[in-house]
């Protein structure tokens, strides 16, 4: 049984870049990603898409939202091209919100790294593809509104996230095509 466990570990480790914390194009759960990023405690139940902690702000995006989810969490995040993701913050958030300012200023100063994880839909389980580190396009920040679950307009901030490396073509197609 020990030999089987070791063989399985070696098989699963194949293809991961051992010189990096995370390997672009590979799948990770929220818990695994945060542990690899050096988070001291499991805080994955409080991430809700993103969370800033320990000089990191991992972003977890489900690309194709289910039609039966609440309108209040049906964010229209999308890959604009292979190197740009348009992201919505949680609501209610404004450009002046402390949470938004922490992300924007921390990323601009290089104090916060922002790894991007995306999965096509909830049908794929709990694993997200790691797409790489992103930087916020400061010129893309916009205050917008969306409807919450009660149908009331609430503030939300949108921003473009620029990937350091473009998404691999096949993975890009997998995430964006029906």
N, CA and C atoms as an extended XYZ file, in Angstrom:
534
Properties=species:S:1:pos:R:3:atomname:S:1:resname:S:1:resid:I:1 pbc="F F F"
N         0.826       -1.178        0.000 N   UNK     1
C         0.000        0.000        0.000 CA  UNK     1
C         0.880        1.255        0.000 C   UNK     1
N         1.988        1.214        0.706 N   UNK     2
C         2.895        2.361        0.738 CA  UNK     2
C         3.451        2.621       -0.656 C   UNK     2
N         3.810        1.565       -1.363 N   UNK     3
C         4.317        1.714       -2.726 CA  UNK     3
C         3.258        2.343       -3.632 C   UNK     3
N         2.008        1.937       -3.454 N   UNK     4
C         0.916        2.513       -4.246 CA  UNK     4
C         0.752        4.008       -3.952 C   UNK     4
N         0.825        4.390       -2.689 N   UNK     5
C         0.707        5.800       -2.308 CA  UNK     5
C         1.833        6.607       -2.926 C   UNK     5
N         3.062        6.104       -2.815 N   UNK     6
C         4.210        6.813       -3.388 CA  UNK     6
C         4.106        6.916       -4.907 C   UNK     6
N         3.679        5.855       -5.549 N   UNK     7
C         3.517        5.877       -7.006 CA  UNK     7
C         2.456        6.902       -7.410 C   UNK     7
N         1.370        6.971       -6.650 N   UNK     8
C         0.301        7.926       -6.941 CA  UNK     8
C         0.789        9.360       -6.765 C   UNK     8
N         1.507        9.621       -5.686 N   UNK     9
C         2.052       10.959       -5.433 CA  UNK     9
C         2.996       11.373       -6.561 C   UNK     9
N         3.887       10.491       -6.954 N   UNK    10
C         4.827       10.805       -8.029 CA  UNK    10
C         4.101       11.035       -9.351 C   UNK    10
N         3.074       10.245       -9.620 N   UNK    11
C         2.294       10.410      -10.841 CA  UNK    11
C         1.587       11.762      -10.847 C   UNK    11
N         0.957       12.121       -9.722 N   UNK    12
C         0.237       13.391       -9.633 CA  UNK    12
C         1.182       14.583       -9.659 C   UNK    12
N         2.392       14.433       -9.153 N   UNK    13
C         3.369       15.529       -9.125 CA  UNK    13
C         3.971       15.796      -10.499 C   UNK    13
N         3.899       14.806      -11.387 N   UNK    14
C         4.457       14.961      -12.724 CA  UNK    14
C         3.729       16.103      -13.447 C   UNK    14
N         4.478       17.002      -14.029 N   UNK    15
C         3.882       18.108      -14.761 CA  UNK    15
C         3.770       19.389      -13.948 C   UNK    15
N         4.003       19.314      -12.644 N   UNK    16
C         4.000       20.515      -11.817 CA  UNK    16
C         5.407       21.079      -11.790 C   UNK    16
N         5.515       22.384      -11.884 N   UNK    17
C         6.809       23.058      -11.846 CA  UNK    17
C         7.271       23.121      -10.399 C   UNK    17
N         8.274       22.351      -10.059 N   UNK    18
C         8.745       22.262       -8.681 CA  UNK    18
C         9.480       23.518       -8.223 C   UNK    18
N         9.857       24.399       -9.163 N   UNK    19
C        10.567       25.620       -8.789 CA  UNK    19
C         9.608       26.765       -8.445 C   UNK    19
N         8.315       26.564       -8.650 N   UNK    20
C         7.294       27.583       -8.368 CA  UNK    20
C         6.323       27.066       -7.322 C   UNK    20
N         5.682       27.989       -6.601 N   UNK    21
C         4.652       27.593       -5.634 CA  UNK    21
C         3.456       26.973       -6.333 C   UNK    21
N         3.066       27.569       -7.451 N   UNK    22
C         1.900       27.119       -8.215 CA  UNK    22
C         2.306       26.965       -9.674 C   UNK    22
N         1.689       26.025      -10.365 N   UNK    23
C         2.016       25.767      -11.758 CA  UNK    23
C         0.864       26.212      -12.645 C   UNK    23
N         1.156       27.106      -13.583 N   UNK    24
C         0.138       27.614      -14.499 CA  UNK    24
C        -0.481       26.458      -15.284 C   UNK    24
N        -1.810       26.481      -15.369 N   UNK    25
C        -2.547       25.465      -16.117 CA  UNK    25
C        -2.951       24.251      -15.293 C   UNK    25
N        -2.456       24.145      -14.066 N   UNK    26
C        -2.815       23.023      -13.196 CA  UNK    26
C        -3.970       23.425      -12.289 C   UNK    26
N        -4.656       22.415      -11.740 N   UNK    27
C        -5.826       22.656      -10.899 CA  UNK    27
C        -5.492       22.619       -9.413 C   UNK    27
N        -6.167       23.507       -8.675 N   UNK    28
C        -6.000       23.601       -7.229 CA  UNK    28
C        -7.354       23.894       -6.581 C   UNK    28
N        -7.547       23.381       -5.380 N   UNK    29
C        -8.712       23.779       -4.597 CA  UNK    29
C        -8.367       25.088       -3.893 C   UNK    29
N        -9.369       25.775       -3.373 N   UNK    30
C        -9.104       26.996       -2.602 CA  UNK    30
C        -8.164       26.685       -1.423 C   UNK    30
N        -8.451       25.589       -0.753 N   UNK    31
C        -7.659       25.215        0.430 CA  UNK    31
C        -6.208       24.952        0.050 C   UNK    31
N        -5.983       24.185       -1.012 N   UNK    32
C        -4.614       23.888       -1.449 CA  UNK    32
C        -3.876       25.161       -1.862 C   UNK    32
N        -4.550       26.020       -2.612 N   UNK    33
C        -3.918       27.251       -3.089 CA  UNK    33
C        -3.492       28.128       -1.912 C   UNK    33
N        -4.375       28.310       -0.970 N   UNK    34
C        -4.049       29.167        0.177 CA  UNK    34
C        -2.936       28.574        1.031 C   UNK    34
N        -2.932       27.264        1.171 N   UNK    35
C        -1.857       26.611        1.933 CA  UNK    35
C        -0.519       26.814        1.211 C   UNK    35
N        -0.508       26.658       -0.119 N   UNK    36
C         0.721       26.843       -0.886 CA  UNK    36
C         1.180       28.302       -0.890 C   UNK    36
N         0.238       29.236       -0.728 N   UNK    37
C         0.573       30.659       -0.676 CA  UNK    37
C         1.051       31.095        0.713 C   UNK    37
N         1.054       30.160        1.661 N   UNK    38
C         1.597       30.445        2.979 CA  UNK    38
C         0.610       30.953        4.004 C   UNK    38
N        -0.672       30.748        3.768 N   UNK    39
C        -1.658       31.176        4.753 CA  UNK    39
C        -1.516       30.292        5.987 C   UNK    39
N        -1.522       30.908        7.157 N   UNK    40
C        -1.294       30.177        8.397 CA  UNK    40
C        -2.484       29.333        8.821 C   UNK    40
N        -3.709       29.806        8.528 N   UNK    41
C        -4.919       29.074        8.898 CA  UNK    41
C        -5.791       28.883        7.666 C   UNK    41
N        -6.633       27.886        7.707 N   UNK    42
C        -7.589       27.661        6.626 CA  UNK    42
C        -8.711       28.695        6.740 C   UNK    42
N        -8.722       29.637        5.818 N   UNK    43
C        -9.749       30.678        5.781 CA  UNK    43
C       -10.593       30.572        4.516 C   UNK    43
N       -10.564       29.430        3.880 N   UNK    44
C       -11.221       29.287        2.582 CA  UNK    44
C       -12.734       29.490        2.653 C   UNK    44
N       -13.324       29.267        3.810 N   UNK    45
C       -14.775       29.451        3.909 CA  UNK    45
C       -15.164       30.924        3.891 C   UNK    45
N       -14.186       31.826        4.017 N   UNK    46
C       -14.482       33.259        4.019 CA  UNK    46
C       -13.896       33.986        2.808 C   UNK    46
N       -13.502       33.264        1.787 N   UNK    47
C       -12.892       33.916        0.620 CA  UNK    47
C       -13.947       34.611       -0.245 C   UNK    47
N       -15.047       33.977       -0.565 N   UNK    48
C       -16.115       34.572       -1.386 CA  UNK    48
C       -15.570       35.225       -2.656 C   UNK    48
N       -14.782       34.513       -3.406 N   UNK    49
C       -14.235       35.023       -4.658 CA  UNK    49
C       -12.816       35.534       -4.541 C   UNK    49
N       -12.533       36.246       -3.459 N   UNK    50
C       -11.190       36.757       -3.236 CA  UNK    50
C       -11.050       37.168       -1.774 C   UNK    50
N        -9.813       37.225       -1.326 N   UNK    51
C        -9.543       37.681        0.036 CA  UNK    51
C        -8.079       38.075        0.124 C   UNK    51
N        -7.824       39.204        0.766 N   UNK    52
C        -6.460       39.666        0.958 CA  UNK    52
C        -5.969       39.218        2.329 C   UNK    52
N        -4.876       38.472        2.331 N   UNK    53
C        -4.262       38.006        3.574 CA  UNK    53
C        -2.823       37.585        3.273 C   UNK    53
N        -1.926       37.812        4.220 N   UNK    54
C        -0.550       37.356        4.106 CA  UNK    54
C         0.128       37.844        2.817 C   UNK    54
N        -0.107       39.091        2.447 N   UNK    55
C         0.489       39.724        1.253 CA  UNK    55
C         0.068       39.062       -0.051 C   UNK    55
N        -1.065       38.377       -0.009 N   UNK    56
C        -1.613       37.768       -1.217 CA  UNK    56
C        -3.097       38.097       -1.316 C   UNK    56
N        -3.611       38.024       -2.524 N   UNK    57
C        -5.049       38.165       -2.743 CA  UNK    57
C        -5.444       37.190       -3.850 C   UNK    57
N        -5.611       35.903       -3.495 N   UNK    58
C        -6.017       34.944       -4.521 CA  UNK    58
C        -7.434       35.250       -4.992 C   UNK    58
N        -7.635       35.150       -6.298 N   UNK    59
C        -8.919       35.425       -6.924 CA  UNK    59
C        -9.469       34.115       -7.483 C   UNK    59
N       -10.672       33.743       -7.077 N   UNK    60
C       -11.302       32.498       -7.542 CA  UNK    60
C       -12.564       32.864       -8.305 C   UNK    60
N       -12.569       32.568       -9.607 N   UNK    61
C       -13.682       32.959      -10.471 CA  UNK    61
C       -14.284       31.726      -11.134 C   UNK    61
N       -15.600       31.617      -11.010 N   UNK    62
C       -16.339       30.618      -11.772 CA  UNK    62
C       -16.819       31.321      -13.030 C   UNK    62
N       -16.337       30.883      -14.185 N   UNK    63
C       -16.538       31.607      -15.439 CA  UNK    63
C       -17.990       31.603      -15.889 C   UNK    63
N       -18.576       30.443      -16.047 N   UNK    64
C       -19.959       30.335      -16.525 CA  UNK    64
C       -20.863       30.103      -15.320 C   UNK    64
N       -21.597       31.128      -14.962 N   UNK    65
C       -22.479       31.035      -13.797 CA  UNK    65
C       -23.722       30.218      -14.144 C   UNK    65
N       -24.190       29.453      -13.191 N   UNK    66
C       -25.409       28.669      -13.366 CA  UNK    66
C       -26.594       29.610      -13.525 C   UNK    66
N       -27.537       29.241      -14.356 N   UNK    67
C       -28.717       30.077      -14.580 CA  UNK    67
C       -29.602       30.178      -13.345 C   UNK    67
N       -29.503       29.197      -12.447 N   UNK    68
C       -30.397       29.193      -11.283 CA  UNK    68
C       -29.772       29.796      -10.030 C   UNK    68
N       -28.590       30.448      -10.155 N   UNK    69
C       -28.029       31.096       -8.967 CA  UNK    69
C       -28.670       32.464       -8.792 C   UNK    69
N       -28.592       32.955       -7.600 N   UNK    70
C       -29.139       34.242       -7.216 CA  UNK    70
C       -28.530       35.364       -8.055 C   UNK    70
N       -29.366       36.280       -8.559 N   UNK    71
C       -28.860       37.407       -9.348 CA  UNK    71
C       -27.848       38.238       -8.573 C   UNK    71
N       -27.937       38.235       -7.255 N   UNK    72
C       -27.035       39.019       -6.425 CA  UNK    72
C       -25.592       38.542       -6.451 C   UNK    72
N       -25.359       37.331       -6.961 N   UNK    73
C       -23.978       36.835       -7.073 CA  UNK    73
C       -23.645       36.404       -8.505 C   UNK    73
N       -24.462       36.846       -9.444 N   UNK    74
C       -24.239       36.505      -10.849 CA  UNK    74
C       -23.346       37.570      -11.502 C   UNK    74
N       -22.104       37.619      -11.062 N   UNK    75
C       -21.149       38.589      -11.591 CA  UNK    75
C       -20.797       38.218      -13.019 C   UNK    75
N       -20.532       39.206      -13.834 N   UNK    76
C       -20.263       38.980      -15.251 CA  UNK    76
C       -18.769       38.998      -15.547 C   UNK    76
N       -17.999       38.308      -14.715 N   UNK    77
C       -16.555       38.196      -14.944 CA  UNK    77
C       -16.337       37.534      -16.298 C   UNK    77
N       -15.338       38.004      -17.052 N   UNK    78
C       -15.079       37.379      -18.351 CA  UNK    78
C       -13.660       37.609      -18.815 C   UNK    78
N       -13.163       36.634      -19.559 N   UNK    79
C       -11.875       36.792      -20.218 CA  UNK    79
C       -12.115       37.634      -21.478 C   UNK    79
N       -11.508       38.805      -21.537 N   UNK    80
C       -11.657       39.679      -22.699 CA  UNK    80
C       -10.764       39.207      -23.843 C   UNK    80
N        -9.643       38.612      -23.468 N   UNK    81
C        -8.720       37.984      -24.410 CA  UNK    81
C        -7.837       37.042      -23.594 C   UNK    81
N        -6.811       36.484      -24.190 N   UNK    82
C        -6.015       35.477      -23.480 CA  UNK    82
C        -5.134       36.055      -22.373 C   UNK    82
N        -5.121       37.386      -22.236 N   UNK    83
C        -4.277       37.976      -21.208 CA  UNK    83
C        -5.025       38.961      -20.299 C   UNK    83
N        -6.344       39.127      -20.511 N   UNK    84
C        -7.101       40.108      -19.728 CA  UNK    84
C        -8.404       39.516      -19.218 C   UNK    84
N        -8.602       39.595      -17.907 N   UNK    85
C        -9.845       39.153      -17.264 CA  UNK    85
C       -10.545       40.382      -16.696 C   UNK    85
N       -11.809       40.569      -17.056 N   UNK    86
C       -12.627       41.621      -16.441 CA  UNK    86
C       -13.278       41.015      -15.211 C   UNK    86
N       -13.057       41.656      -14.059 N   UNK    87
C       -13.538       41.107      -12.795 CA  UNK    87
C       -14.432       42.109      -12.075 C   UNK    87
N       -15.456       41.584      -11.408 N   UNK    88
C       -16.338       42.372      -10.558 CA  UNK    88
C       -15.979       42.096       -9.103 C   UNK    88
N       -15.943       43.156       -8.287 N   UNK    89
C       -15.770       42.950       -6.853 CA  UNK    89
C       -17.099       42.465       -6.280 C   UNK    89
N       -17.068       42.078       -5.027 N   UNK    90
C       -18.317       41.785       -4.327 CA  UNK    90
C       -19.128       43.074       -4.226 C   UNK    90
N       -20.381       42.938       -3.955 N   UNK    91
C       -21.181       44.145       -3.703 CA  UNK    91
C       -21.606       44.150       -2.248 C   UNK    91
N       -21.893       45.238       -1.623 N   UNK    92
C       -21.755       46.600       -2.150 CA  UNK    92
C       -20.325       47.118       -1.928 C   UNK    92
N       -19.654       47.448       -2.983 N   UNK    93
C       -18.302       47.996       -2.912 CA  UNK    93
C       -18.217       49.211       -3.832 C   UNK    93
N       -17.464       50.187       -3.389 N   UNK    94
C       -17.208       51.406       -4.165 CA  UNK    94
C       -15.706       51.522       -4.384 C   UNK    94
N       -15.317       52.407       -5.305 N   UNK    95
C       -13.892       52.645       -5.532 CA  UNK    95
C       -13.189       53.068       -4.248 C   UNK    95
N       -13.908       53.757       -3.382 N   UNK    96
C       -13.327       54.249       -2.129 CA  UNK    96
C       -13.347       53.214       -1.002 C   UNK    96
N       -13.975       52.058       -1.218 N   UNK    97
C       -14.062       51.028       -0.179 CA  UNK    97
C       -12.668       50.571        0.249 C   UNK    97
N       -12.504       50.341        1.543 N   UNK    98
C       -11.208       49.901        2.074 CA  UNK    98
C       -10.732       48.615        1.393 C   UNK    98
N       -11.640       47.670        1.199 N   UNK    99
C       -11.278       46.401        0.558 CA  UNK    99
C       -10.731       46.624       -0.846 C   UNK    99
N       -11.389       47.469       -1.626 N   UNK   100
C       -10.960       47.753       -2.994 CA  UNK   100
C        -9.630       48.500       -2.977 C   UNK   100
N        -9.495       49.492       -2.118 N   UNK   101
C        -8.264       50.264       -2.041 CA  UNK   101
C        -7.074       49.400       -1.601 C   UNK   101
N        -7.304       48.468       -0.690 N   UNK   102
C        -6.237       47.558       -0.259 CA  UNK   102
C        -5.729       46.742       -1.444 C   UNK   102
N        -6.667       46.209       -2.243 N   UNK   103
C        -6.280       45.428       -3.421 CA  UNK   103
C        -5.532       46.288       -4.433 C   UNK   103
N        -6.115       47.434       -4.787 N   UNK   104
C        -5.577       48.278       -5.846 CA  UNK   104
C        -4.216       48.851       -5.451 C   UNK   104
N        -4.137       49.466       -4.288 N   UNK   105
C        -2.885       50.086       -3.863 CA  UNK   105
C        -1.808       49.041       -3.559 C   UNK   105
N        -2.206       47.943       -2.918 N   UNK   106
C        -1.249       46.884       -2.610 CA  UNK   106
C        -0.673       46.253       -3.856 C   UNK   106
N        -1.519       46.035       -4.862 N   UNK   107
C        -1.048       45.451       -6.114 CA  UNK   107
C        -0.144       46.428       -6.854 C   UNK   107
N        -0.526       47.704       -6.903 N   UNK   108
C         0.267       48.715       -7.608 CA  UNK   108
C         1.647       48.881       -6.969 C   UNK   108
N         1.710       48.792       -5.650 N   UNK   109
C         2.979       48.965       -4.938 CA  UNK   109
C         3.825       47.695       -4.924 C   UNK   109
N         3.238       46.581       -5.354 N   UNK   110
C         3.964       45.313       -5.316 CA  UNK   110
C         3.945       44.650       -3.957 C   UNK   110
N         3.084       45.144       -3.067 N   UNK   111
C         2.984       44.579       -1.718 CA  UNK   111
C         2.054       43.373       -1.652 C   UNK   111
N         1.188       43.229       -2.653 N   UNK   112
C         0.217       42.133       -2.682 CA  UNK   112
C         0.304       41.444       -4.033 C   UNK   112
N         0.534       40.125       -4.008 N   UNK   113
C         0.488       39.364       -5.264 CA  UNK   113
C        -0.934       38.837       -5.435 C   UNK   113
N        -1.361       38.749       -6.695 N   UNK   114
C        -2.730       38.339       -6.984 CA  UNK   114
C        -2.741       37.160       -7.954 C   UNK   114
N        -2.758       35.927       -7.429 N   UNK   115
C        -2.871       34.752       -8.288 CA  UNK   115
C        -4.331       34.554       -8.722 C   UNK   115
N        -4.530       34.245       -9.996 N   UNK   116
C        -5.879       34.079      -10.556 CA  UNK   116
C        -6.179       32.606      -10.800 C   UNK   116
N        -7.319       32.162      -10.252 N   UNK   117
C        -7.800       30.785      -10.410 CA  UNK   117
C        -9.187       30.845      -11.050 C   UNK   117
N        -9.396       30.043      -12.089 N   UNK   118
C       -10.675       30.062      -12.802 CA  UNK   118
C       -11.129       28.634      -13.074 C   UNK   118
N       -12.437       28.424      -12.930 N   UNK   119
C       -13.026       27.161      -13.405 CA  UNK   119
C       -14.187       27.521      -14.308 C   UNK   119
N       -14.487       26.640      -15.228 N   UNK   120
C       -15.530       26.935      -16.205 CA  UNK   120
C       -16.903       27.047      -15.544 C   UNK   120
N       -17.249       26.075      -14.701 N   UNK   121
C       -18.561       26.096      -14.048 CA  UNK   121
C       -18.497       25.278      -12.765 C   UNK   121
N       -19.541       25.383      -11.967 N   UNK   122
C       -19.607       24.609      -10.731 CA  UNK   122
C       -19.717       23.115      -11.009 C   UNK   122
N       -20.100       22.741      -12.228 N   UNK   123
C       -20.176       21.327      -12.596 CA  UNK   123
C       -18.807       20.655      -12.565 C   UNK   123
N       -17.745       21.450      -12.581 N   UNK   124
C       -16.384       20.906      -12.596 CA  UNK   124
C       -15.853       20.587      -11.211 C   UNK   124
N       -16.657       20.765      -10.183 N   UNK   125
C       -16.209       20.449       -8.831 CA  UNK   125
C       -15.568       21.638       -8.149 C   UNK   125
N       -14.621       21.353       -7.253 N   UNK   126
C       -14.034       22.412       -6.428 CA  UNK   126
C       -12.649       22.849       -6.897 C   UNK   126
N       -12.130       22.257       -7.954 N   UNK   127
C       -10.803       22.596       -8.455 CA  UNK   127
C       -10.864       23.745       -9.459 C   UNK   127
N        -9.894       24.645       -9.365 N   UNK   128
C        -9.769       25.789      -10.259 CA  UNK   128
C        -8.439       25.692      -10.990 C   UNK   128
N        -8.422       26.128      -12.261 N   UNK   129
C        -7.162       26.222      -12.999 CA  UNK   129
C        -6.422       27.465      -12.524 C   UNK   129
N        -5.135       27.301      -12.275 N   UNK   130
C        -4.309       28.457      -11.953 CA  UNK   130
C        -3.859       29.086      -13.271 C   UNK   130
N        -4.216       30.361      -13.480 N   UNK   131
C        -3.865       31.039      -14.726 CA  UNK   131
C        -2.622       31.914      -14.598 C   UNK   131
N        -2.171       32.151      -13.372 N   UNK   132
C        -0.965       32.944      -13.181 CA  UNK   132
C        -1.227       34.182      -12.348 C   UNK   132
N        -0.181       34.985      -12.193 N   UNK   133
C        -0.293       36.225      -11.428 CA  UNK   133
C        -0.871       37.317      -12.316 C   UNK   133
N        -1.655       38.195      -11.702 N   UNK   134
C        -2.257       39.306      -12.425 CA  UNK   134
C        -1.889       40.627      -11.771 C   UNK   134
N        -1.994       41.679      -12.564 N   UNK   135
C        -1.871       43.048      -12.084 CA  UNK   135
C        -3.120       43.799      -12.506 C   UNK   135
N        -3.577       44.686      -11.653 N   UNK   136
C        -4.776       45.468      -11.951 CA  UNK   136
C        -4.403       46.585      -12.920 C   UNK   136
N        -5.172       46.680      -14.006 N   UNK   137
C        -5.040       47.795      -14.935 CA  UNK   137
C        -5.695       48.997      -14.262 C   UNK   137
N        -4.879       49.907      -13.735 N   UNK   138
C        -5.370       51.051      -12.969 CA  UNK   138
C        -6.348       51.916      -13.775 C   UNK   138
N        -6.190       51.949      -15.094 N   UNK   139
C        -7.064       52.769      -15.945 CA  UNK   139
C        -8.430       52.123      -16.183 C   UNK   139
N        -8.583       50.878      -15.784 N   UNK   140
C        -9.840       50.173      -16.044 CA  UNK   140
C       -10.813       50.214      -14.867 C   UNK   140
N       -10.389       50.714      -13.727 N   UNK   141
C       -11.246       50.730      -12.536 CA  UNK   141
C       -12.497       51.560      -12.796 C   UNK   141
N       -13.656       50.946      -12.533 N   UNK   142
C       -14.924       51.646      -12.749 CA  UNK   142
C       -15.913       51.327      -11.651 C   UNK   142
N       -16.621       52.366      -11.234 N   UNK   143
C       -17.741       52.203      -10.308 CA  UNK   143
C       -18.968       51.892      -11.143 C   UNK   143
N       -19.639       50.785      -10.859 N   UNK   144
C       -20.836       50.403      -11.595 CA  UNK   144
C       -21.902       49.970      -10.600 C   UNK   144
N       -23.022       49.496      -11.103 N   UNK   145
C       -24.073       48.949      -10.241 CA  UNK   145
C       -24.527       47.618      -10.821 C   UNK   145
N       -25.116       46.820       -9.964 N   UNK   146
C       -25.746       45.574      -10.382 CA  UNK   146
C       -26.929       45.338       -9.464 C   UNK   146
N       -27.780       44.411       -9.839 N   UNK   147
C       -28.940       44.110       -9.021 CA  UNK   147
C       -28.586       43.075       -7.964 C   UNK   147
N       -29.024       43.307       -6.732 N   UNK   148
C       -28.822       42.299       -5.692 CA  UNK   148
C       -29.979       41.310       -5.732 C   UNK   148
N       -30.020       40.378       -4.788 N   UNK   149
C       -31.044       39.330       -4.824 CA  UNK   149
C       -32.453       39.867       -4.610 C   UNK   149
N       -32.579       41.089       -4.078 N   UNK   150
C       -33.893       41.702       -3.890 CA  UNK   150
C       -34.280       42.591       -5.068 C   UNK   150
N       -33.410       42.648       -6.104 N   UNK   151
C       -33.695       43.461       -7.281 CA  UNK   151
C       -33.318       44.927       -7.126 C   UNK   151
N       -32.609       45.256       -6.071 N   UNK   152
C       -32.186       46.630       -5.813 CA  UNK   152
C       -30.788       46.850       -6.392 C   UNK   152
N       -30.550       48.023       -6.978 N   UNK   153
C       -29.227       48.326       -7.503 CA  UNK   153
C       -28.255       48.571       -6.362 C   UNK   153
N       -27.091       47.929       -6.454 N   UNK   154
C       -26.041       48.083       -5.448 CA  UNK   154
C       -24.721       48.396       -6.161 C   UNK   154
N       -23.809       49.118       -5.491 N   UNK   155
C       -22.540       49.461       -6.131 CA  UNK   155
C       -21.585       48.273       -6.196 C   UNK   155
N       -20.821       48.245       -7.270 N   UNK   156
C       -19.802       47.227       -7.485 CA  UNK   156
C       -18.685       47.873       -8.301 C   UNK   156
N       -17.473       47.399       -8.137 N   UNK   157
C       -16.335       47.928       -8.887 CA  UNK   157
C       -15.897       46.870       -9.897 C   UNK   157
N       -15.617       47.315      -11.115 N   UNK   158
C       -15.056       46.407      -12.121 CA  UNK   158
C       -13.625       46.837      -12.402 C   UNK   158
N       -12.845       45.875      -12.802 N   UNK   159
C       -11.438       46.137      -13.128 CA  UNK   159
C       -10.943       45.076      -14.094 C   UNK   159
N        -9.968       45.459      -14.889 N   UNK   160
C        -9.308       44.495      -15.759 CA  UNK   160
C        -8.052       43.987      -15.064 C   UNK   160
N        -7.902       42.688      -15.070 N   UNK   161
C        -6.733       42.032      -14.509 CA  UNK   161
C        -5.859       41.582      -15.671 C   UNK   161
N        -4.618       42.010      -15.671 N   UNK   162
C        -3.697       41.676      -16.753 CA  UNK   162
C        -2.790       40.542      -16.290 C   UNK   162
N        -2.893       39.412      -16.967 N   UNK   163
C        -2.061       38.258      -16.645 CA  UNK   163
C        -0.614       38.501      -17.067 C   UNK   163
N         0.320       38.044      -16.257 N   UNK   164
C         1.733       38.174      -16.606 CA  UNK   164
C         2.081       37.340      -17.833 C   UNK   164
N         1.371       36.219      -18.010 N   UNK   165
C         1.557       35.357      -19.181 CA  UNK   165
C         0.182       35.035      -19.750 C   UNK   165
N         0.028       35.029      -21.072 N   UNK   166
C        -1.282       34.707      -21.655 CA  UNK   166
C        -1.724       33.288      -21.293 C   UNK   166
N        -3.027       33.096      -21.236 N   UNK   167
C        -3.606       31.774      -20.987 CA  UNK   167
C        -3.294       30.889      -22.180 C   UNK   167
N        -2.899       29.656      -21.913 N   UNK   168
C        -2.637       28.704      -22.990 CA  UNK   168
C        -3.892       28.580      -23.857 C   UNK   168
N        -3.696       28.513      -25.164 N   UNK   169
C        -4.794       28.552      -26.130 CA  UNK   169
C        -5.875       27.517      -25.830 C   UNK   169
N        -5.508       26.280      -25.613 N   UNK   170
C        -6.493       25.217      -25.385 CA  UNK   170
C        -7.281       25.465      -24.103 C   UNK   170
N        -6.621       25.903      -23.055 N   UNK   171
C        -7.300       26.205      -21.800 CA  UNK   171
C        -8.228       27.405      -21.980 C   UNK   171
N        -7.782       28.406      -22.713 N   UNK   172
C        -8.618       29.571      -23.009 CA  UNK   172
C        -9.911       29.145      -23.702 C   UNK   172
N        -9.781       28.302      -24.702 N   UNK   173
C       -10.969       27.796      -25.423 CA  UNK   173
C       -11.874       26.996      -24.472 C   UNK   173
N       -11.275       26.152      -23.652 N   UNK   174
C       -12.035       25.332      -22.712 CA  UNK   174
C       -12.867       26.206      -21.771 C   UNK   174
N       -12.277       27.295      -21.294 N   UNK   175
C       -12.981       28.163      -20.342 CA  UNK   175
C       -14.041       29.043      -20.997 C   UNK   175
N       -13.797       29.483      -22.228 N   UNK   176
C       -14.669       30.490      -22.835 CA  UNK   176
C       -15.736       29.954      -23.783 C   UNK   176
N       -15.577       28.773      -24.291 N   UNK   177
C       -16.541       28.241      -25.262 CA  UNK   177
C       -17.635       27.437      -24.561 C   UNK   177
N       -18.844       27.493      -25.136 N   UNK   178
C       -19.980       26.727      -24.581 CA  UNK   178
C       -19.780       25.243      -24.761 C   UNK   178
